[in-house]
């Protein structure tokens, strides 16, 4: 049984190829993870805008069904909205 000696240059070439493949794989994984994280942050930051736009198309009956209790509190006279900014302040003794 004879042992075949490998050429040192061939061994060196195989090691370099293996290291290069591992390095490229790690680089691709790093890029993929960074892209996924950036995509998640993009969705999180855009979600309020998307929800605001989609809720602006609600009809008055849907608004009354979903937010009826909120508007009922302001219409009961317990709170008054000042200056159109949505600032709620309690009304005392029926005076403004």
C-alpha positions in Angstrom: 0.0 0.0 0.0 1.6 3.2 -1.1 0.7 6.5 0.2 0.3 9.2 -2.4 1.8 12.5 -1.4 0.0 15.5 -2.5 1.6 18.4 -4.1 1.9 21.3 -1.5 0.8 23.8 -4.2 -2.4 21.7 -4.7 -3.1 21.7 -0.9 -2.5 25.4 -0.7 -4.8 26.0 -3.6 -7.6 23.9 -2.0 -7.2 25.8 1.3 -7.4 29.1 -0.5 -10.5 28.1 -2.4 -12.2 26.8 0.9 -11.3 30.0 2.8 -12.6 32.2 -0.1 -15.9 30.2 -0.2 -16.4 30.6 3.5 -15.6 34.3 3.4 -18.0 34.8 0.5 -20.7 32.8 2.4 -20.3 34.9 5.5 -20.4 38.1 3.5 -23.6 37.1 1.8 -25.2 36.1 5.1 -24.2 39.5 6.6 -25.7 41.4 3.6 -28.9 39.3 3.8 -29.3 40.0 7.5 -28.7 43.7 7.0 -31.2 43.8 4.2 -33.8 42.0 6.3 -33.3 44.4 9.3 -33.5 47.4 7.1 -36.7 46.0 5.5 -38.3 45.5 8.9 -37.4 49.0 10.0 -38.9 50.4 6.8 -42.1 48.5 7.4 -42.3 49.7 11.0 -41.7 53.4 10.0 -44.2 53.3 7.1 -47.0 51.5 8.9 -48.4 54.6 10.6 -48.5 56.4 7.3 -50.2 53.5 5.6 -52.8 53.2 8.4 -53.5 56.9 8.4 -54.1 56.9 4.7 -56.3 53.8 4.7 -58.4 55.1 7.7 -59.0 58.4 5.9 -61.3 56.5 3.5 -63.7 55.4 6.2 -67.3 56.4 5.8 -69.1 58.4 8.5 -71.0 55.2 9.6 -67.7 53.4 10.1 -66.3 56.3 12.0 -69.4 56.3 14.3 -69.2 52.6 14.8 -65.4 52.5 15.6 -65.1 55.8 17.5 -68.6 56.5 18.7 -67.6 56.4 22.4 -64.9 58.9 21.9 -67.2 61.4 20.2 -70.0 60.7 22.7 -67.7 61.9 25.5 -67.0 65.2 23.8 -70.6 65.8 22.9 -72.0 65.2 26.3 -70.8 68.5 27.7 -68.2 67.2 30.0 -65.4 68.3 27.8 -65.0 71.1 25.3 -62.6 71.2 22.3 -60.7 74.5 22.1 -59.2 76.2 19.1 -59.5 73.3 16.7 -56.4 71.6 18.0 -58.2 68.8 19.8 -57.3 70.1 23.2 -59.9 68.7 25.7 -60.5 70.6 28.9 -63.2 69.9 31.4 -66.1 72.3 31.6 -66.9 73.4 35.2 -70.3 74.6 36.3 -71.5 74.9 32.7 -69.1 77.8 31.9 -66.5 77.9 29.3 
